[in-house]
């Protein structure tokens, strides 16, 4: 009987770690397959991004946010901003620059296009969200989710000269692993090379969406380091 109970417990524990099936969501012209996990929709809004091009105008966009919840805790916030169409000639302004808190890489030599990835060091989460995503902070509180003490951002933004654009910003707890990959040794001390490697793969997926007719893309997997558990043997 004890052996059967132990087998059942192991089976139950193994089953519990399997993530939920991936889901595809529509944001503007983009169709995005979320990474596996328990993602919940938070906010949705329509707006117009002012742009300068041959003809000054505004780019209609949709913004949606989602939260990844694990064991009742928010592990990641995903913010997606996508144009609804194209046809407006755009000369994008290059604002892809690093600072003391964020490492940025410009991935294009085209002066009329935008391809930028950024990854920040961990910051105090609540003031950051209050300043940059107040609606998301309100939605988290409304859903009874406690904001983590620290989070960091990994993002990619791509815009074409024909007026299609997509930016994806992942705000994650610092245990976010990223992907294996080599990065420059000049990264900020609290920024993991794997997180920048994840941003590079994200940019590839975002670019594929922007320059395709379908707008389809798949986000890279989102995984976190497991906290070490130490044990001692009773004497």
URDA-V725236 format. One record per residue. PHI is phi in whole degrees, -180 to 180 (NA if undefined). PSI is psi in whole degrees, 0 to 359 (* if undefined). NEAR is the number of other ideal C-beta (glycine too) atoms within 10 Angstrom. Layout:
BEGIN
phi={PHI;PHI}
psi={PSI;PSI}
near={NEAR;NEAR}
END
This chain:
BEGIN
phi={NA;-61;-62;-66;-65;-64;-63;-65;-65;-64;-63;-63;-64;-65;-66;-66;-87;-69;-74;-68;-66;-65;-126;-103;-121;-103;-135;59;-85;-92;-116;-118;-88;-71;-64;-63;145;-91;-90;-124;-69;-113;-134;-151;-151;-112;-158;-130;-88;-67;-136;-119;-153;-61;-118;-65;-166;-132;-106;-64;-136;-121;-123;-130;-127;-138;-125;-96;-110;-136;54;78;-117;-75;-100;-155;-119;-111;-116;-121;-122;-130;-66;-90;-167;-146;93;-108;-67;-121;-111;-73;-86;-80;-115;-87;-132;-89;-145;-67;-110;-139;-102;-121;-134;-87;-102;-132;-102;-77;-68;-105;-125;-130;-147;-135;-118;-142;-143;-106;-76;-62;-131;-64;-70;-62;-62;-63;-66;-63;-82;-105;-141;-61;-67;-68;-60;-63;-66;-62;-64;-65;-92;70;-100;-85;-68;-60;-67;-137;-147;-140;-114;-131;-143;-143;-131;-133;-138;-97;-68;-93;97;-98;-148;-156;-126;-127;-124;-105;-105;-130;-71;-63;-79;-59;-82;87;-133;-68;172;-88;-135;-61;-75;-89;-64;-54;-57;-95;-113;-81;-55;-63;-72;-71;-61;-64;-63;-64;-67;-59;-61;-62;-68;-64;-62;-60;-70;-63;-96;-108;-74;-81;77;-73;-160;-121;-73;-62;-63;-113;-138;-130;-68;-83;-58;-70;-116;-103;-138;-127;-88;-57;-84}
psi={314;319;320;319;320;319;319;320;318;318;317;317;318;321;325;336;351;129;163;161;148;150;143;129;151;126;113;228;354;143;116;125;116;153;159;144;177;81;135;137;139;296;160;130;153;143;184;125;122;135;159;132;207;320;117;136;203;144;112;129;159;140;129;148;150;156;137;119;132;124;39;6;139;120;333;147;128;122;123;126;116;139;154;344;205;206;359;119;123;135;101;141;129;105;23;84;150;160;191;340;346;136;124;146;124;122;6;149;357;118;345;10;168;124;99;136;148;146;129;161;163;140;166;122;311;313;324;312;322;326;321;332;63;327;325;318;316;318;321;313;322;331;9;26;129;127;132;159;323;146;165;162;141;122;161;137;131;134;136;160;346;4;12;141;155;128;137;124;119;119;115;159;154;346;3;128;313;216;157;139;153;135;165;148;357;10;149;148;324;17;123;138;324;333;323;323;321;319;322;316;323;315;322;318;318;317;319;323;315;320;13;160;328;329;9;145;157;126;145;158;148;118;156;149;139;128;139;137;119;148;154;146;125;137;*}
near={5;6;7;8;9;10;10;10;10;10;10;9;9;9;8;8;6;8;15;10;8;14;14;11;15;12;24;24;22;26;17;25;14;19;18;17;19;12;20;13;12;23;16;11;11;10;11;11;15;8;20;11;16;11;9;9;16;11;21;16;22;18;19;20;23;22;22;23;16;13;7;8;13;23;20;22;27;22;21;24;21;24;26;15;13;16;7;19;14;24;14;23;11;12;10;17;10;15;10;6;14;17;21;16;18;14;17;17;7;10;10;15;21;23;23;22;24;20;28;21;19;20;18;12;20;16;10;19;20;13;9;13;20;10;14;21;20;14;18;22;11;9;12;7;17;11;19;20;11;15;24;23;22;26;21;26;21;27;27;20;18;17;18;25;26;27;21;25;19;26;26;24;21;18;14;22;16;25;17;9;14;8;19;9;6;7;16;15;5;13;21;21;17;16;25;22;18;28;29;18;17;23;21;16;20;27;20;16;23;26;13;14;6;10;20;14;22;15;20;18;15;22;18;15;11;8;6;5;5;4;4;5;4;3;3}
END
